[in-house]
Amino acid sequence: MVECSDPMIEAKGLSKFYGPFIATQEVTFAVPTGQIAAFLGPNGAGKSTTMKLLTGFLTPSEGEARIGGFNMAEDRLKASGLIGYLPENGPLYNEMTPKSLLKYLGQARGLSRGQLKERLDYVVKKCSLDDVWGKQIGKLSRGYRQRVGMAHALLHDPQVLILDEPTSGLDPNQTFQVRDLIRELGKTKTILLSTHSLSEVEAVCDRVILIDRGRIVLDGTVDQMKGDGGDMEAQFRKLTSSK
Ligand code: ADP
């Protein structure tokens, strides 16, 4: 295990500009070890962009991303080694099967044969992939594709999970299972997850970070997100804008 400093996930003044368009502006927050933080905001607010900046999939125009104290720009291997990332659109390797993809990705991560077997057994069980283990990913339902993405994120037993809408497209039973898994993982890992489900925030998260038009507009507890009226949805509408 890599020695890490607290906080585990740190966005420090992260801005991303596409020409004159500002996708995120001076996004700053920190998630301490062991916390499950919800990342909320309307569509287009900058959640996925921020997650891509934190995971090193995008380079910031300004600011820095730190994972476990490692600067993503300077210590990329150490920082990214700590992260399991579920991107918004799940795995893109449609021709492969979950088995061949996860085996390949585990080998690319440098897992030994023994570790790989142990981790594959773990993710197949935790992500309920038995039934589709040998089927083409491109032919799987959205729910299964999402679970292949989760399995990929968990494969190297990372300390940090960055999950972009982990329950999007899942039916209520699958959603329940994934939330249960996230709660269990949250006992030992630091998690940032984006979601549109306010009930998910209540069910799973310790903390809420709300972004609107590229800027953080609230960073606090679930109770703070509910506001004086105790209504998270009303507070969401009050603090954010629709495009
Ligand atoms: P969210 O995940 O909150 O829905 P995104 O981070 O995907 O929002 O997008 C934030 C804004 O940045 C959106 O207005 C989106 O259209 C814009 N954006 C994202 N990627 C690009 C890109 N490659 N080029 C130009 N604009 C982009």
py3Dmol code that shows the C-alpha trace and the ligand (Angstrom):
import py3Dmol

protein = """\
ATOM      1  CA  MET A   1       0.000   0.000   0.000  1.00  0.00           C
ATOM      2  CA  VAL A   2       1.314   3.451  -0.948  1.00  0.00           C
ATOM      3  CA  GLU A   3       1.704   5.836   1.989  1.00  0.00           C
ATOM      4  CA  CYS A   4      -0.735   8.667   1.402  1.00  0.00           C
ATOM      5  CA  SER A   5      -1.381  11.979   2.969  1.00  0.00           C
ATOM      6  CA  ASP A   6      -4.774  13.259   3.974  1.00  0.00           C
ATOM      7  CA  PRO A   7      -6.831  14.477   2.050  1.00  0.00           C
ATOM      8  CA  MET A   8      -6.934  11.704  -0.531  1.00  0.00           C
ATOM      9  CA  ILE A   9      -8.659  13.671  -3.309  1.00  0.00           C
ATOM     10  CA  GLU A  10      -7.790  17.309  -3.828  1.00  0.00           C
ATOM     11  CA  ALA A  11      -8.933  19.724  -6.510  1.00  0.00           C
ATOM     12  CA  LYS A  12      -6.931  22.925  -6.222  1.00  0.00           C
ATOM     13  CA  GLY A  13      -8.164  25.775  -8.367  1.00  0.00           C
ATOM     14  CA  LEU A  14      -8.966  23.472 -11.297  1.00  0.00           C
ATOM     15  CA  SER A  15     -10.034  25.374 -14.392  1.00  0.00           C
ATOM     16  CA  LYS A  16     -10.622  23.964 -17.851  1.00  0.00           C
ATOM     17  CA  PHE A  17     -11.101  26.243 -20.829  1.00  0.00           C
ATOM     18  CA  TYR A  18     -12.158  25.134 -24.296  1.00  0.00           C
ATOM     19  CA  GLY A  19     -11.167  28.200 -26.292  1.00  0.00           C
ATOM     20  CA  PRO A  20     -13.285  30.966 -24.800  1.00  0.00           C
ATOM     21  CA  PHE A  21     -15.653  28.470 -23.124  1.00  0.00           C
ATOM     22  CA  ILE A  22     -15.146  27.882 -19.411  1.00  0.00           C
ATOM     23  CA  ALA A  23     -16.041  24.291 -18.474  1.00  0.00           C
ATOM     24  CA  THR A  24     -14.774  24.571 -14.880  1.00  0.00           C
ATOM     25  CA  GLN A  25     -13.476  27.588 -13.015  1.00  0.00           C
ATOM     26  CA  GLU A  26     -11.234  27.443  -9.955  1.00  0.00           C
ATOM     27  CA  VAL A  27     -12.816  24.270  -8.671  1.00  0.00           C
ATOM     28  CA  THR A  28     -11.416  23.648  -5.202  1.00  0.00           C
ATOM     29  CA  PHE A  29     -12.356  20.935  -2.723  1.00  0.00           C
ATOM     30  CA  ALA A  30     -10.747  18.162  -0.733  1.00  0.00           C
ATOM     31  CA  VAL A  31     -12.089  14.746   0.212  1.00  0.00           C
ATOM     32  CA  PRO A  32     -10.436  13.250   3.307  1.00  0.00           C
ATOM     33  CA  THR A  33      -9.579   9.568   3.663  1.00  0.00           C
ATOM     34  CA  GLY A  34     -12.577   7.336   4.168  1.00  0.00           C
ATOM     35  CA  GLN A  35     -15.240   9.799   3.072  1.00  0.00           C
ATOM     36  CA  ILE A  36     -17.924   9.176   0.434  1.00  0.00           C
ATOM     37  CA  ALA A  37     -18.564  12.512  -1.259  1.00  0.00           C
ATOM     38  CA  ALA A  38     -21.381  13.171  -3.717  1.00  0.00           C
ATOM     39  CA  PHE A  39     -20.637  15.417  -6.672  1.00  0.00           C
ATOM     40  CA  LEU A  40     -23.884  17.018  -7.773  1.00  0.00           C
ATOM     41  CA  GLY A  41     -24.917  19.529 -10.387  1.00  0.00           C
ATOM     42  CA  PRO A  42     -27.171  19.963 -13.412  1.00  0.00           C
ATOM     43  CA  ASN A  43     -26.180  18.518 -16.788  1.00  0.00           C
ATOM     44  CA  GLY A  44     -23.292  20.477 -18.248  1.00  0.00           C
ATOM     45  CA  ALA A  45     -22.241  21.880 -14.854  1.00  0.00           C
ATOM     46  CA  GLY A  46     -18.712  20.452 -15.089  1.00  0.00           C
ATOM     47  CA  LYS A  47     -18.862  17.219 -13.063  1.00  0.00           C
ATOM     48  CA  SER A  48     -17.367  14.885 -15.691  1.00  0.00           C
ATOM     49  CA  THR A  49     -14.757  17.479 -16.655  1.00  0.00           C
ATOM     50  CA  THR A  50     -13.670  17.806 -13.025  1.00  0.00           C
ATOM     51  CA  MET A  51     -13.497  14.022 -12.679  1.00  0.00           C
ATOM     52  CA  LYS A  52     -11.408  13.752 -15.838  1.00  0.00           C
ATOM     53  CA  LEU A  53      -9.090  16.450 -14.471  1.00  0.00           C
ATOM     54  CA  LEU A  54      -8.779  14.591 -11.145  1.00  0.00           C
ATOM     55  CA  THR A  55      -8.009  11.284 -12.864  1.00  0.00           C
ATOM     56  CA  GLY A  56      -5.498  12.761 -15.316  1.00  0.00           C
ATOM     57  CA  PHE A  57      -7.636  12.077 -18.407  1.00  0.00           C
ATOM     58  CA  LEU A  58      -7.685  15.823 -19.037  1.00  0.00           C
ATOM     59  CA  THR A  59      -4.970  18.378 -18.345  1.00  0.00           C
ATOM     60  CA  PRO A  60      -6.146  21.443 -16.446  1.00  0.00           C
ATOM     61  CA  SER A  61      -5.796  24.903 -17.989  1.00  0.00           C
ATOM     62  CA  GLU A  62      -5.096  26.116 -14.454  1.00  0.00           C
ATOM     63  CA  GLY A  63      -4.727  24.542 -11.038  1.00  0.00           C
ATOM     64  CA  GLU A  64      -3.742  21.062  -9.927  1.00  0.00           C
ATOM     65  CA  ALA A  65      -5.211  17.692  -9.057  1.00  0.00           C
ATOM     66  CA  ARG A  66      -3.717  15.716  -6.162  1.00  0.00           C
ATOM     67  CA  ILE A  67      -4.456  12.128  -5.258  1.00  0.00           C
ATOM     68  CA  GLY A  68      -3.046  10.791  -1.999  1.00  0.00           C
ATOM     69  CA  GLY A  69      -0.853  13.885  -1.918  1.00  0.00           C
ATOM     70  CA  PHE A  70       0.654  13.144  -5.359  1.00  0.00           C
ATOM     71  CA  ASN A  71       0.335  15.848  -7.981  1.00  0.00           C
ATOM     72  CA  MET A  72      -1.276  14.291 -11.067  1.00  0.00           C
ATOM     73  CA  ALA A  73       0.879  16.403 -13.408  1.00  0.00           C
ATOM     74  CA  GLU A  74       4.191  15.590 -11.695  1.00  0.00           C
ATOM     75  CA  ASP A  75       3.685  12.124 -10.194  1.00  0.00           C
ATOM     76  CA  ARG A  76       1.196  10.705 -12.613  1.00  0.00           C
ATOM     77  CA  LEU A  77       2.052   7.028 -12.137  1.00  0.00           C
ATOM     78  CA  LYS A  78       1.789   7.171  -8.349  1.00  0.00           C
ATOM     79  CA  ALA A  79      -1.343   9.316  -8.408  1.00  0.00           C
ATOM     80  CA  SER A  80      -3.176   7.288 -11.044  1.00  0.00           C
ATOM     81  CA  GLY A  81      -2.132   4.006  -9.427  1.00  0.00           C
ATOM     82  CA  LEU A  82      -4.249   4.969  -6.428  1.00  0.00           C
ATOM     83  CA  ILE A  83      -7.388   5.610  -8.481  1.00  0.00           C
ATOM     84  CA  GLY A  84     -10.162   3.423  -9.752  1.00  0.00           C
ATOM     85  CA  TYR A  85     -12.190   5.437 -12.271  1.00  0.00           C
ATOM     86  CA  LEU A  86     -15.600   4.718 -13.718  1.00  0.00           C
ATOM     87  CA  PRO A  87     -15.989   7.097 -16.677  1.00  0.00           C
ATOM     88  CA  GLU A  88     -19.380   8.430 -17.718  1.00  0.00           C
ATOM     89  CA  ASN A  89     -19.802   6.153 -20.707  1.00  0.00           C
ATOM     90  CA  GLY A  90     -18.360   2.934 -19.326  1.00  0.00           C
ATOM     91  CA  PRO A  91     -15.984   0.614 -21.198  1.00  0.00           C
ATOM     92  CA  LEU A  92     -15.523   1.189 -24.903  1.00  0.00           C
ATOM     93  CA  TYR A  93     -13.991  -2.165 -25.830  1.00  0.00           C
ATOM     94  CA  ASN A  94     -17.098  -3.569 -27.439  1.00  0.00           C
ATOM     95  CA  GLU A  95     -15.420  -6.494 -29.193  1.00  0.00           C
ATOM     96  CA  MET A  96     -13.930  -7.920 -25.998  1.00  0.00           C
ATOM     97  CA  THR A  97     -15.594  -9.986 -23.296  1.00  0.00           C
ATOM     98  CA  PRO A  98     -15.541  -8.880 -19.627  1.00  0.00           C
ATOM     99  CA  LYS A  99     -13.133 -11.780 -18.998  1.00  0.00           C
ATOM    100  CA  SER A 100     -10.629 -10.865 -21.721  1.00  0.00           C
ATOM    101  CA  LEU A 101     -10.870  -7.122 -21.020  1.00  0.00           C
ATOM    102  CA  LEU A 102     -10.406  -7.342 -17.259  1.00  0.00           C
ATOM    103  CA  LYS A 103      -7.606  -9.878 -17.612  1.00  0.00           C
ATOM    104  CA  TYR A 104      -5.835  -7.618 -20.082  1.00  0.00           C
ATOM    105  CA  LEU A 105      -6.340  -4.520 -17.898  1.00  0.00           C
ATOM    106  CA  GLY A 106      -5.111  -6.363 -14.802  1.00  0.00           C
ATOM    107  CA  GLN A 107      -1.978  -7.456 -16.636  1.00  0.00           C
ATOM    108  CA  ALA A 108      -1.451  -3.894 -17.882  1.00  0.00           C
ATOM    109  CA  ARG A 109      -1.682  -2.754 -14.239  1.00  0.00           C
ATOM    110  CA  GLY A 110       1.144  -5.152 -13.426  1.00  0.00           C
ATOM    111  CA  LEU A 111      -0.849  -7.568 -11.265  1.00  0.00           C
ATOM    112  CA  SER A 112       0.874 -10.931 -10.776  1.00  0.00           C
ATOM    113  CA  ARG A 113      -0.899 -14.085 -11.948  1.00  0.00           C
ATOM    114  CA  GLY A 114      -1.988 -14.889  -8.383  1.00  0.00           C
ATOM    115  CA  GLN A 115      -3.182 -11.340  -7.651  1.00  0.00           C
ATOM    116  CA  LEU A 116      -5.029 -11.222 -10.951  1.00  0.00           C
ATOM    117  CA  LYS A 117      -6.897 -14.435 -10.235  1.00  0.00           C
ATOM    118  CA  GLU A 118      -7.841 -13.237  -6.768  1.00  0.00           C
ATOM    119  CA  ARG A 119      -9.003  -9.841  -8.013  1.00  0.00           C
ATOM    120  CA  LEU A 120     -10.928 -11.291 -10.962  1.00  0.00           C
ATOM    121  CA  ASP A 121     -12.763 -13.637  -8.584  1.00  0.00           C
ATOM    122  CA  TYR A 122     -13.538 -10.645  -6.351  1.00  0.00           C
ATOM    123  CA  VAL A 123     -14.898  -8.361  -9.082  1.00  0.00           C
ATOM    124  CA  VAL A 124     -16.933 -11.103 -10.767  1.00  0.00           C
ATOM    125  CA  LYS A 125     -18.645 -11.735  -7.442  1.00  0.00           C
ATOM    126  CA  LYS A 126     -19.019  -8.125  -6.289  1.00  0.00           C
ATOM    127  CA  CYS A 127     -20.222  -6.847  -9.651  1.00  0.00           C
ATOM    128  CA  SER A 128     -22.364  -9.950 -10.405  1.00  0.00           C
ATOM    129  CA  LEU A 129     -20.720 -10.644 -13.748  1.00  0.00           C
ATOM    130  CA  ASP A 130     -20.947 -14.476 -13.827  1.00  0.00           C
ATOM    131  CA  ASP A 131     -23.719 -14.579 -16.405  1.00  0.00           C
ATOM    132  CA  VAL A 132     -21.956 -12.354 -18.938  1.00  0.00           C
ATOM    133  CA  TRP A 133     -18.333 -13.253 -18.261  1.00  0.00           C
ATOM    134  CA  GLY A 134     -17.793 -14.699 -21.759  1.00  0.00           C
ATOM    135  CA  LYS A 135     -20.153 -12.457 -23.752  1.00  0.00           C
ATOM    136  CA  GLN A 136     -19.185  -9.533 -25.988  1.00  0.00           C
ATOM    137  CA  ILE A 137     -19.310  -6.238 -24.084  1.00  0.00           C
ATOM    138  CA  GLY A 138     -20.941  -4.491 -27.059  1.00  0.00           C
ATOM    139  CA  LYS A 139     -23.918  -6.832 -26.762  1.00  0.00           C
ATOM    140  CA  LEU A 140     -24.493  -6.336 -23.046  1.00  0.00           C
ATOM    141  CA  SER A 141     -27.287  -4.290 -21.492  1.00  0.00           C
ATOM    142  CA  ARG A 142     -26.478  -0.855 -20.084  1.00  0.00           C
ATOM    143  CA  GLY A 143     -26.666  -2.287 -16.553  1.00  0.00           C
ATOM    144  CA  TYR A 144     -24.094  -4.977 -17.284  1.00  0.00           C
ATOM    145  CA  ARG A 145     -21.815  -2.584 -19.162  1.00  0.00           C
ATOM    146  CA  GLN A 146     -21.911  -0.306 -16.146  1.00  0.00           C
ATOM    147  CA  ARG A 147     -20.944  -3.223 -13.927  1.00  0.00           C
ATOM    148  CA  VAL A 148     -18.025  -4.115 -16.205  1.00  0.00           C
ATOM    149  CA  GLY A 149     -16.917  -0.495 -15.744  1.00  0.00           C
ATOM    150  CA  MET A 150     -17.221  -0.866 -11.964  1.00  0.00           C
ATOM    151  CA  ALA A 151     -15.212  -4.103 -12.110  1.00  0.00           C
ATOM    152  CA  HIS A 152     -12.486  -2.282 -14.039  1.00  0.00           C
ATOM    153  CA  ALA A 153     -12.447   0.527 -11.460  1.00  0.00           C
ATOM    154  CA  LEU A 154     -12.092  -1.997  -8.608  1.00  0.00           C
ATOM    155  CA  LEU A 155      -9.680  -4.393 -10.269  1.00  0.00           C
ATOM    156  CA  HIS A 156      -6.412  -3.190  -8.706  1.00  0.00           C
ATOM    157  CA  ASP A 157      -8.014  -2.605  -5.301  1.00  0.00           C
ATOM    158  CA  PRO A 158      -7.431   1.165  -5.425  1.00  0.00           C
ATOM    159  CA  GLN A 159      -7.653   3.379  -2.345  1.00  0.00           C
ATOM    160  CA  VAL A 160      -9.584   6.061  -4.212  1.00  0.00           C
ATOM    161  CA  LEU A 161     -12.683   5.613  -6.358  1.00  0.00           C
ATOM    162  CA  ILE A 162     -13.919   8.271  -8.751  1.00  0.00           C
ATOM    163  CA  LEU A 163     -17.264   7.144 -10.103  1.00  0.00           C
ATOM    164  CA  ASP A 164     -19.117   9.128 -12.761  1.00  0.00           C
ATOM    165  CA  GLU A 165     -22.823   8.296 -12.346  1.00  0.00           C
ATOM    166  CA  PRO A 166     -22.319   4.697 -11.158  1.00  0.00           C
ATOM    167  CA  THR A 167     -26.047   3.929 -11.019  1.00  0.00           C
ATOM    168  CA  SER A 168     -27.145   5.682 -14.190  1.00  0.00           C
ATOM    169  CA  GLY A 169     -29.117   3.338 -16.442  1.00  0.00           C
ATOM    170  CA  LEU A 170     -29.530   0.666 -13.784  1.00  0.00           C
ATOM    171  CA  ASP A 171     -32.883  -0.783 -12.755  1.00  0.00           C
ATOM    172  CA  PRO A 172     -33.958  -0.450  -9.096  1.00  0.00           C
ATOM    173  CA  ASN A 173     -32.532  -3.858  -8.124  1.00  0.00           C
ATOM    174  CA  GLN A 174     -29.187  -3.178  -9.771  1.00  0.00           C
ATOM    175  CA  THR A 175     -29.145   0.316  -8.239  1.00  0.00           C
ATOM    176  CA  PHE A 176     -29.697  -1.188  -4.796  1.00  0.00           C
ATOM    177  CA  GLN A 177     -26.806  -3.627  -5.328  1.00  0.00           C
ATOM    178  CA  VAL A 178     -24.402  -0.957  -6.551  1.00  0.00           C
ATOM    179  CA  ARG A 179     -25.292   1.389  -3.675  1.00  0.00           C
ATOM    180  CA  ASP A 180     -24.729  -1.444  -1.237  1.00  0.00           C
ATOM    181  CA  LEU A 181     -21.354  -2.130  -2.835  1.00  0.00           C
ATOM    182  CA  ILE A 182     -20.383   1.557  -2.667  1.00  0.00           C
ATOM    183  CA  ARG A 183     -21.329   1.703   1.023  1.00  0.00           C
ATOM    184  CA  GLU A 184     -19.227  -1.384   1.691  1.00  0.00           C
ATOM    185  CA  LEU A 185     -16.271  -0.003  -0.305  1.00  0.00           C
ATOM    186  CA  GLY A 186     -16.617   3.301   1.554  1.00  0.00           C
ATOM    187  CA  LYS A 187     -15.556   1.585   4.779  1.00  0.00           C
ATOM    188  CA  THR A 188     -12.008   1.301   3.475  1.00  0.00           C
ATOM    189  CA  LYS A 189     -11.785   3.675   0.508  1.00  0.00           C
ATOM    190  CA  THR A 190     -12.213   7.332  -0.331  1.00  0.00           C
ATOM    191  CA  ILE A 191     -14.958   7.867  -2.898  1.00  0.00           C
ATOM    192  CA  LEU A 192     -16.142  10.734  -5.078  1.00  0.00           C
ATOM    193  CA  LEU A 193     -19.274   9.892  -7.039  1.00  0.00           C
ATOM    194  CA  SER A 194     -21.461  11.960  -9.303  1.00  0.00           C
ATOM    195  CA  THR A 195     -25.176  11.353  -9.409  1.00  0.00           C
ATOM    196  CA  HIS A 196     -28.490  12.945 -10.293  1.00  0.00           C
ATOM    197  CA  SER A 197     -30.256  10.937  -7.618  1.00  0.00           C
ATOM    198  CA  LEU A 198     -30.742  12.924  -4.440  1.00  0.00           C
ATOM    199  CA  SER A 199     -32.016   9.797  -2.691  1.00  0.00           C
ATOM    200  CA  GLU A 200     -28.692   8.171  -3.526  1.00  0.00           C
ATOM    201  CA  VAL A 201     -26.904  11.039  -1.804  1.00  0.00           C
ATOM    202  CA  GLU A 202     -28.955  10.474   1.353  1.00  0.00           C
ATOM    203  CA  ALA A 203     -28.512   6.707   1.187  1.00  0.00           C
ATOM    204  CA  VAL A 204     -24.785   6.585   0.550  1.00  0.00           C
ATOM    205  CA  CYS A 205     -22.899   9.841   1.037  1.00  0.00           C
ATOM    206  CA  ASP A 206     -21.356  11.685   3.998  1.00  0.00           C
ATOM    207  CA  ARG A 207     -20.773  14.866   2.117  1.00  0.00           C
ATOM    208  CA  VAL A 208     -22.027  16.926  -0.824  1.00  0.00           C
ATOM    209  CA  ILE A 209     -20.162  19.070  -3.324  1.00  0.00           C
ATOM    210  CA  LEU A 210     -22.471  20.982  -5.653  1.00  0.00           C
ATOM    211  CA  ILE A 211     -21.255  22.525  -8.916  1.00  0.00           C
ATOM    212  CA  ASP A 212     -23.097  24.881 -11.218  1.00  0.00           C
ATOM    213  CA  ARG A 213     -21.810  26.402 -14.463  1.00  0.00           C
ATOM    214  CA  GLY A 214     -18.281  25.277 -13.665  1.00  0.00           C
ATOM    215  CA  ARG A 215     -18.125  26.706 -10.136  1.00  0.00           C
ATOM    216  CA  ILE A 216     -18.587  25.107  -6.740  1.00  0.00           C
ATOM    217  CA  VAL A 217     -21.707  26.579  -5.130  1.00  0.00           C
ATOM    218  CA  LEU A 218     -21.963  24.376  -2.022  1.00  0.00           C
ATOM    219  CA  ASP A 219     -19.572  22.119  -0.141  1.00  0.00           C
ATOM    220  CA  GLY A 220     -20.947  20.646   3.042  1.00  0.00           C
ATOM    221  CA  THR A 221     -22.822  17.918   4.831  1.00  0.00           C
ATOM    222  CA  VAL A 222     -25.977  16.230   3.586  1.00  0.00           C
ATOM    223  CA  ASP A 223     -27.911  18.295   6.165  1.00  0.00           C
ATOM    224  CA  GLN A 224     -26.404  21.508   4.808  1.00  0.00           C
ATOM    225  CA  MET A 225     -27.467  20.420   1.330  1.00  0.00           C
ATOM    226  CA  LYS A 226     -31.010  20.041   2.620  1.00  0.00           C
ATOM    227  CA  GLY A 227     -30.972  23.636   3.902  1.00  0.00           C
ATOM    228  CA  ASP A 228     -33.291  25.120   6.512  1.00  0.00           C
ATOM    229  CA  GLY A 229     -36.343  23.665   4.818  1.00  0.00           C
ATOM    230  CA  GLY A 230     -34.921  20.116   4.957  1.00  0.00           C
ATOM    231  CA  ASP A 231     -35.543  19.762   1.233  1.00  0.00           C
ATOM    232  CA  MET A 232     -32.547  18.777  -0.867  1.00  0.00           C
ATOM    233  CA  GLU A 233     -34.389  19.126  -4.162  1.00  0.00           C
ATOM    234  CA  ALA A 234     -35.566  22.665  -3.388  1.00  0.00           C
ATOM    235  CA  GLN A 235     -32.047  23.614  -2.309  1.00  0.00           C
ATOM    236  CA  PHE A 236     -30.622  22.110  -5.525  1.00  0.00           C
ATOM    237  CA  ARG A 237     -33.039  24.193  -7.611  1.00  0.00           C
ATOM    238  CA  LYS A 238     -32.258  27.328  -5.624  1.00  0.00           C
ATOM    239  CA  LEU A 239     -28.498  26.994  -5.984  1.00  0.00           C
ATOM    240  CA  THR A 240     -28.266  25.880  -9.606  1.00  0.00           C
ATOM    241  CA  SER A 241     -29.479  27.016 -12.979  1.00  0.00           C
ATOM    242  CA  SER A 242     -30.922  25.071 -15.869  1.00  0.00           C
ATOM    243  CA  LYS A 243     -29.585  25.613 -19.360  1.00  0.00           C
TER     244      LYS A 243
END
"""
ligand_1 = """\
27
ADP
P -21.522 17.433 -16.537
O -20.684 16.212 -16.333
O -21.771 18.177 -15.262
O -22.809 17.136 -17.264
P -19.390 18.214 -18.328
O -18.204 18.280 -17.464
O -19.555 17.015 -19.204
O -20.712 18.445 -17.455
O -19.403 19.487 -19.282
C -19.225 20.801 -18.789
C -19.337 21.756 -19.952
O -18.165 21.639 -20.761
C -20.539 21.475 -20.847
O -21.102 22.722 -21.259
C -19.931 20.752 -22.008
O -20.683 20.946 -23.182
C -18.550 21.394 -22.108
N -17.551 20.492 -22.686
C -17.201 19.284 -22.224
N -16.234 18.742 -22.995
C -15.983 19.645 -23.994
C -15.087 19.675 -25.116
N -14.266 18.679 -25.375
N -15.116 20.778 -25.886
C -15.934 21.815 -25.626
N -16.819 21.853 -24.576
C -16.838 20.781 -23.775
"""
view = py3Dmol.view(width=600, height=400)
view.addModel(protein, "pdb")
view.setStyle({"model": 0}, {"cartoon": {"style": "trace"}})
view.addModel(ligand_1, "xyz")
view.setStyle({"model": 1}, {"stick": {}})
view.zoomTo()
view.show()
